[in-house]
Amino acid sequence: MSRRRTGVLVLLPAALALAAGLGVGLLVRPVPVPDVIGAPIASGDVTVVERTVDDLRTVKVTPILSPERDYHARVEGVLRRTSCVAGRAITSGAAPFTIGGEPLLALHLAEPPWRSLAPGDRGDDVRAVQRELVRMGRPLAVNGTFDRATAREVAGLWAAVGVTERRDLPLEGVLWLPAPSVAPATCSMPIGDDVKAGDVLFSTGGTLSALRLVLPEQVLPGARVAILDNLSAPISAGSIVLENKFVAAYSAQPAVRQWLADTSAEAKLTVATRLAAPISAVAVPASALFRLDADAGCVLDNGAPKRVRIVASEFGSTLVTAANLPTRVRVQAPANGPSCG
């Protein structure tokens, strides 16, 4: 009258007709079909396929800001000209301000100038001026003496900013830069203001100068890089990113700009990072591993024990690497299999 298939009761047409003729109502209770949990992992050996692992992950960033510094005027007068713009670099050899009738000559020196210099002077401060002139591409002997050649090149600096027949470096006419170029964070004086000695002309600092990455303990060992769109930068000791181009691009991100506008708020910044040189690995069933010790273990590779290093786990598989990668592993290895060294 009925034929039973797996998990389902099937009534033949004859049985349905008989029931209808007798006026009998049939209560059909379907037999529940068990959920498929997954086929058990078969025993034996399986072939594994090599893949590339770069350990790409997103990590927290602790921003490092440049120290703040004010640059003061040494002269008094009306500010007649200025090229100071926040974020635009002031370079050594430029004249970013004209106060009264004279421009200020920006000059990078190893130490702040402490006296006016003129032909005939000698000393380490003269040597510092000569070194900067050489760095700027001017042919000159660095001998610590303000000689004729030095005077000629100093006159060339002044001529480039519109001052003729000047061969000295008056202290009040030099704007010291601690680096070949500095980028103002703020420009304090508008054109037409009366400048007094000691007034702040511009300030630097408070800008993003480096990134400190908070790397989790689980990252794979090896040199790493930070990633931003199509840019990458090495991560140095202490998990620091210093590359200027990368830091500048990171600073332009909307979330970073928003935080820089109010650094009193908690920085919730992140960046992507990966291994500088991806490694090769294979995915093996978790049951293939035995004699586990931290991130190391053994597998049976073509029947022979092989030591492997665990690099990650995913979807029931374990990614492992080795000097010579396994090619065919035992699926259900013995819990206390042979030693693999």
Protein Blocks (a to p, Z undefined) as FASTA:
>chain_A
ZZcdehiacddfklmmmmmmnopacddddddddddfbpcddedjddddddddehiacddd
ddddddddddddfbecddfbdcbdehiacdehiafbcehjbccdddddfbdcfbdcdehi
acjklmmmmmmmmmnopacddehpacfklmmmmmmmmmmnopahiabdcfklpccdfbfb
dcdfbdfbdghiacdehiafbdcejiafbdcddddfkbccddddddehjbccdddehiia
fbfklmmmmmmpmklmmmmmmmmbccddddddddfbdcddddddfklpghiehjaccdde
ehiacddddfbdeehiacdddfbdcfbdcfbacfklcdeZZ
